[in-house]
């Protein structure tokens, strides 16, 4: 079976980015009957770890690894993240056709400018700079504090490949460092369980369509300009999901389990 661990945005986020994609050339082409291989709304996801093909008998090992990863994320001693608002540049999703191709980027979103430093009055002490820790709701409830929930949003976008390998994606913004910590925990436990997985660094993204050569270069470039300015609604980092994929012209996915974060 072919497995991966993913983050699925909530329905309102999917609706928002879907409506935006409808207005792009990929959306107009799909409406006109052109097969631009748009990802279906219920399959829009952000991959945290791609496991690939494993024997059916190893599924319990994968589940146990995800149990430990989720528990580790909810344990206070494992909370090492700090909140960020830095967009990421995703790498290409795994696949034999894509592995040898160069990757091309558009600019996701313009990073926020650093705040002006505050100069204290003469004789006064400057306030210390404090990083705001990311705390899961479960941990916060145990500690009796108000949680600072990790938040994400879809923002910016770009293209993988050229010609018949063209893929359009949208990037992520927000607490991506917290997302990376979850991915690291998953990969660490998979490694301890001796479950092979794709070891390329995490570059979070959400694939919108695989138009290939079914769109003109001008249409693809126009969509890249539009995607670079996209900003979606915030949502909390709340759950990771184990999925089984069935590749093909119209890939399908089975949900095998979920773990709260």
N, C-alpha and C positions, 0 to 999 in steps of 0.2 A: 504494500500500500504506500501511496505517496502522501507525505504528511508535511504540514507546516504549522507554526504557531503565529497567531495574528491578533491584531487589534481591529475591532469593527466599530466604526463611528456610529453614533446613535441616528435614528431615522431623520431627525431634523437637519443634521449635518449632511446626510446623504441627499436629502431633498434639495438643500441649498446648492450643493455642488452640481447636482444633476440638472437643476434649472439653469445654472450658469453654462454648463456644457451644452445644453440644448440650443443656446444662442451662438455657440461657436460654429465653425465650418464643419467640424465633425458631427455636431448635432443636426445641422441643416442637411448634411449629406445622408445621415442615417434616416432622417424623415423622408428623404427622396428615394429611399430604397437602396442606397449604396452601403455595402457591408464594410463599415469602418471598424468592425469588431469592438464596439463600445462595451465596456464592462457593465453587466447588469447591476441594478441598484442594490440587490441583496448580496452581491458578491464583492462590493467595494470594500477593500481592507488594506491594512498596513502590516506587512510581514515583519515579525520580530525575529523569527528564526526559521530558516528553510531546512527541513530535515531530509526530504527526498524519499526515495524508495527504501522501505524497511520491511522485514518479515512480519507477518501478522502476529507471530508469537512475541514480538518485542514491544507490542503496544502497551502492556502493563508497565514495562520499564520506562516508556515515555511518559505515561501518566504519573508514575511515581516521581519522576524528575520534575515534572511541572508542579506537583504537590509541594515538593521541597522548595522550588523557586518562588512560588507564591507565598509560602510561609516565611521564607527568608525576607521577602520584600515587606511583609507585615511585621517583622521583628524589629524593635527599636535599635538594636545593635547593628543592624544592617542598613539603616537609613543614612546614606552618605550623600544624597543628592542635594543640589541647590537649585532654586528656581531660576530659569533662564527665559529669555524671549528671543533666542537666536534661531533663525531659519536654517534648515539643513539642505545639503545637496545629495540627493539619493543616488546610489549606484544602480546599475541595471539589475532587474530581477533575474534569478537563475534560469538557465536554459541553454542547451547546446548551441543553438544558432546565435545567441547573443554573446557568449563568453569571449569570443575572439574579436569583437567589434569595438571600435573606439566609442567613447561616450561623449555626448555633446550636451552642454548645459545652456539654459537661459538663466537669467538672474531671477531667483525666487522672489524675495521681497527685500526691500532696502532695509538693512539693519538699523535699529534705532541708534541715534546719536547719544554718546555718553552725556550724562547730566553734568551741568556746570558745578565745579566744586564749591562748597560753602565755606567762606572765610570767616572764622570766628572773630568776635570783638576782641580788642587787645585785653589780655589778662584772663580771657575766658577759655575754658577747655572745649576742644572740638568733640562733637558726638562721635562715638565709635561707629565704624561701618560694620553692620551685622548682616550675614547671609541668611536668607529666609529658608529654613529647611522644608523639604517636601515631606509631608506626614500623611500616611494613609488614614482613612476615617476610623478603621478598626483600632489602630494604634492610638490615635487621639482619644478615642472613647475610653481605652484602658487607662490613659494618663490623665484623663479629666481635663483636657485642653481643647481649645477650638482648633479644628484641623485646617491646615493649609493644603488643599487638595491640588495635586498636579493637574494642570489643564493644558489642552492642546487645541490647535485649530489648523485647518487646511489653509495653505497660503502659498502663492507663487506656483511655478510649474516649469516644465521644460520638455525636452525630447531625448529619447534614446535612439541611436542608430540613424540610418538614412535609407532612402528608397524603400524596398519591400520590408525592411526591418524597423520602420518608423513606429515608435511608441510614444504616446503623449501621457504625461503624468502631472499630478499636482503634489506639491511638497507640504511639509509640516512646519509649524511655528509654535512657540510656547515653551512648555517644560520638557523640551526634547532630551535634556540630560536625565530627567527622571525616567523617560521612556527607554533611554540607553541602559540605565541601571536594571530595569526589568529584563531587557534583552540579555544583558550580561549574566543575570541570575539564571535565566533559562539555559543559556549556552553552557554555563559552568556545570549545571546539574546534568545536562545531556552528556557532557564530556565525562563526568564522574560515572555515569551509567554506561559509558562506552557506546553511546548511540551516535553514529556519524551525523554530521550536519554541515551546511555550507558555512565556512569560517570567514567569509569576506566580511569586512566591517559593516555594521548597521548604518544604512543611509535611508531613513524612513521616507516613503513615498506611497502614493496611491495611484495605480494605473487607471487612466480614464478610457483609453482606446488604443487599438493597434491598427491604424489605418493603412500602414504599408504604402504602396504606390497607388492606392485607390483615391487619394487626394493629391492635388497638384502641390508642387513645392511652395507656390505662392499662398495657397490655402493653409498649409501647415505653418508657414512662417507667420501668417496673420493670427492663427490660433496661439502661437507662442507668445506673441505680443500681448494678447488678451490674458493668457494664463499668468503671465508675470505679474499682473496687477490684481489677481484674485485673492480675496481674504474671506474666509468662512467664519461661522460662529464658533465660540469656545465650547469645549465639552470636557468632562473629567476623565482622567485615566482611571478606569474603574474595573476593567475585566480583560483577561487574555483568553483566547480560544484556541483549542487544538482542532485543526481541520484536515480532512482527507480530500484530495483533489483527484478528479478524473479528467485527464487531459483529452483534448480533441478540438475539432472546429468550434464546438460550443461546450467549453469545459463546465463541469458541475462540481459542487462541493458538498461534503457531508460534515456536519458539526459533531465532533466526537466527545467534546467536553469543554467546560469553561471553569475559570478560576478567578475569584474576585481579588482585586488589588486594593 
